[in-house]
Amino acid sequence: MRIYLPATLDELDSLTLLAPRRAHAVTPALRAALPDEDEEGLEFAAQLAAADESLLRVAGAPSAPTLRLVVSADVPEALVDAVDEDTDEAQDEALSAPSAVALRGDLERRWVVCVHVDEPAASADVQAALEGDEEAVERLAERDLLWYDVSELAAIPR
């Protein structure tokens, strides 16, 4: 199953890539919310939700570079659970997204397909968004994340 994990660049550098966490995927709820979208459009919507949530991860990691990062990975379906809307987890605004899922195990590097990251010039907007600047949030929404193949992870500019 393809999932999109919000992350920070310093997490990408760690030996244990990413521990269990919230993620995003093409879910039945996302399909219902966007009935006119094709598969590519649904995947893009899930990726965007992960990019939005990556701001929360950057906010919680003051030493991390101030760039949004989304890790795209193909994981065994057994490691992915739906987010139950009645749980405390679902009360988080980011989890109320119809693409929200829970990764219940560690992500293995062999499952990573690619990553999407802001270009370094977006750092000022990320910082401003973290400080509550709504215009910066809107500018980030308009920015495309850059694509990096799994073989290029060490080459991502910071």
Phi and psi in degrees as a GROMACS rama.xvg file:
@    title "Ramachandran Plot"
@    xaxis  label "Phi"
@    yaxis  label "Psi"
@TYPE xy
-81.0291  126.452  ARG-2
-126.399  159.104  ILE-3
-123.261  114.063  TYR-4
-104.337  125.286  LEU-5
-70.934  138.556  PRO-6
-155.361  178.821  ALA-7
-120.359  160.01  THR-8
-63.6669  -32.8697  LEU-9
-69.6158  -29.037  ASP-10
-67.4748  -33.6411  GLU-11
-63.9072  -28.6315  LEU-12
-81.679  -15.2003  ASP-13
-72.2367  156.554  SER-14
-68.0949  -43.7031  LEU-15
-88.4805  104.639  THR-16
-53.1957  -68.815  LEU-17
-143.918  128.719  LEU-18
-79.1407  172.561  ALA-19
-51.2174  141.585  PRO-20
-169.285  177.841  ARG-21
-73.4094  148.588  ARG-22
-147.617  -175.125  ALA-23
-135.443  150.545  HIS-24
-157.376  171.363  ALA-25
-79.2241  105.75  VAL-26
-108.884  165.25  THR-27
-57.2779  -36.5765  PRO-28
-65.1612  -38.1467  ALA-29
-67.916  -41.9143  LEU-30
-59.4666  -40.5223  ARG-31
-68.6192  -36.1813  ALA-32
-72.4656  -28.7441  ALA-33
-127.192  65.5762  LEU-34
-65.2902  -20.3584  PRO-35
-92.7089  -2.73914  ASP-36
-84.034  144.613  GLU-37
-84.6517  179.7  ASP-38
-58.7499  -41.9865  GLU-39
-63.5327  -41.086  GLU-40
-64.9967  -38.6454  GLY-41
-65.954  -41.7449  LEU-42
-63.3427  -39.7763  GLU-43
-64.8486  -39.9586  PHE-44
-62.6282  -41.8778  ALA-45
-65.0784  -40.3923  ALA-46
-63.6133  -42.0691  GLN-47
-63.4134  -38.9528  LEU-48
-62.5823  -40.1734  ALA-49
-65.838  -38.0224  ALA-50
-63.5978  -41.0637  ALA-51
-62.2041  -43.3044  ASP-52
-70.3542  -24.666  GLU-53
-64.5117  -24.5044  SER-54
-59.4901  -38.9081  LEU-55
-64.2423  -38.0123  LEU-56
-68.4557  -40.9519  ARG-57
-63.9032  -41.1314  VAL-58
-60.6959  -33.2175  ALA-59
-87.213  2.252  GLY-60
-131.952  78.2325  ALA-61
-58.2826  -23.8821  PRO-62
-88.4875  -6.7481  SER-63
-77.074  149.597  ALA-64
-57.607  142.882  PRO-65
-85.7357  68.0524  THR-66
-137.056  140.845  LEU-67
-74.3462  144.423  ARG-68
-139.577  133.452  LEU-69
-125.311  126.739  VAL-70
-99.0223  122.656  VAL-71
-96.241  127.07  SER-72
-143.008  148.308  ALA-73
-104.154  107.969  ASP-74
-115.765  158.497  VAL-75
-61.9109  134.842  PRO-76
-56.0813  -28.7374  GLU-77
-62.4109  -19.6257  ALA-78
-90.3602  -1.66967  LEU-79
-117.645  127.263  VAL-80
-117.356  150.096  ASP-81
-67.2197  153.888  ALA-82
-92.8911  117.526  VAL-83
-74.305  123.586  ASP-84
-64.7969  -13.4087  GLU-85
-90.6599  -3.34909  ASP-86
-86.7541  162.808  THR-87
-61.165  -35.4967  ASP-88
-55.8633  -40.9643  GLU-89
-71.4378  -14.8539  ALA-90
-71.8716  -20.5083  GLN-91
-64.9106  132.305  ASP-92
-54.1194  -41.5282  GLU-93
-64.3392  -32.125  ALA-94
-80.1074  -13.435  LEU-95
-75.8608  -5.46317  SER-96
-63.7357  140.432  ALA-97
-66.847  -9.25252  PRO-98
-94.2893  -2.77637  SER-99
-67.3957  133.939  ALA-100
-139.55  172.484  VAL-101
-120.967  124.078  ALA-102
-84.3012  117.908  LEU-103
-99.2243  5.94609  ARG-104
-142.665  171.681  GLY-105
-66.9527  143.412  ASP-106
-83.4274  124.967  LEU-107
-89.484  141.652  GLU-108
-55.1139  -33.6569  ARG-109
-64.4328  -17.1363  ARG-110
-88.4929  -14.7022  TRP-111
-71.0881  129.434  VAL-112
-97.7474  -46.3675  VAL-113
-166.245  173.862  CYS-114
-131.303  156.442  VAL-115
-123.853  130.186  HIS-116
-142.357  150.884  VAL-117
-63.8043  149.38  ASP-118
-71.2166  152.661  GLU-119
-53.8953  -30.0926  PRO-120
-64.4594  -16.165  ALA-121
-81.1949  -8.12531  ALA-122
-55.1299  -41.6498  SER-123
-63.9874  -39.6633  ALA-124
-68.827  -37.087  ASP-125
-62.3077  -46.6238  VAL-126
-61.7128  -44.3492  GLN-127
-63.8153  -39.2037  ALA-128
-63.4124  -39.0539  ALA-129
-65.2641  -25.2123  LEU-130
-90.13  4.71768  GLU-131
96.859  8.9163  GLY-132
-76.1246  106.19  ASP-133
-65.7901  -32.9251  GLU-134
-65.7072  -36.4102  GLU-135
-66.6068  -38.5462  ALA-136
-60.3803  -43.2748  VAL-137
-64.8009  -40.28  GLU-138
-63.887  -39.049  ARG-139
-63.9346  -37.6045  LEU-140
-62.9928  -27.008  ALA-141
-85.8303  -16.16  GLU-142
-81.1805  140.241  ARG-143
-87.7852  140.704  ASP-144
-80.9415  144.282  LEU-145
-81.4262  142.643  LEU-146
-95.6094  133.837  TRP-147
-130.483  128.895  TYR-148
-66.5564  156.32  ASP-149
-57.4994  -29.5801  VAL-150
-74.1226  -10.6453  SER-151
-106.266  10.3066  GLU-152
-57.6374  -38.5261  LEU-153
-69.7481  -17.9652  ALA-154
-92.6442  2.47688  ALA-155
-68.0985  123.432  ILE-156
-67.8179  146.679  PRO-157
